Amino acid sequence: MTLVQINMLQAKTELSKWVKKLEDKEEDVIVLARNGKPVAQLVLVPQIDVAGRIGAAKGKFAIPRDFDEWDREIEDSFEVLK
């Protein structure tokens, strides 16, 4: 794991450069320091593959045949105003 420490002024003036280094995998972690003391770090946000999410639960469960009966039962429990 590569780690580099930069001061706040560098971060302020060269932020795009440092983010690009993260994106290009030149650096893994960039530590931001104030007066030489580490205070924060920059890392890439993990990318989640969403391509396989749609339909991921297909075949994992079945909708009960009486699924709509529940709605009628609840509906019947309320008084209908006319």
N, C-alpha and C positions, 0 to 999 in steps of 0.2 A: 504494500500500500504506500503510495506516495503522498507526502504531506508537505505543504509549504506554508510558511507564516508570512503574512503581509501586514503592513500597518494600515490604519484607517485612511490616510491620505492616498496611499496606493490603491486601496479598494475603491475609494471615491472617484479617482481619476481614471482608473483602468478596469472598472468592473466588467465591461464587455469582454475584455481580453482574458480575464480570469475565468469567467463563465465559459468562454470558448475552450479554454484549456480543460475544464471539467468535461465538456461535451466531447472533446476529441480524445478523452481518456489519457491526456498528458499528466493530469493530476487527479488524485482521488478525493482529497480533502484540502480545502484552503482555509487556514485558520486566520481570523482577523484579530489583530492585536491593537490594544490602546496602550501607549507608553511602554511597549515591549511585553505586555501581559496579555495572554490569549483571553478573548472575551466571547468569541462566536466562531462558528465554522460554516463554510459553504460546502454543500455536497449536492450531487445530482438527485433529483426526485426520481424514485424508482418508477419505471414505466410499466404499466399493467397492460398485458395483452388482452384487449377486449374482443378480438376477432372470434374467439370461441365461446363467448358468453351467451349469445342468443341461442336458445335451444339447449343450453347446457343441462337443464333438468329434464329434458325429454326422456320419457320412460322411467323416471324416478318415482313417480306417484301417479295415482289414478283418481279422477274426479268421481266421487260416489254418484250412483244413479239418482239418489234422492237429494242431490245437492240443492235443487230449486225448492224442494219441500220445506226446507228450513225457512226460506223467505216467506212462504205462505203461512207457516206456523207463526212467525213473528208478526206478519201483517194481521193475522187473525187476533193477535193479542192486543191490538190497538182498537179503540172505538172509532168508528168511521162517522164523521160529522157530515150531516146533509143539510 
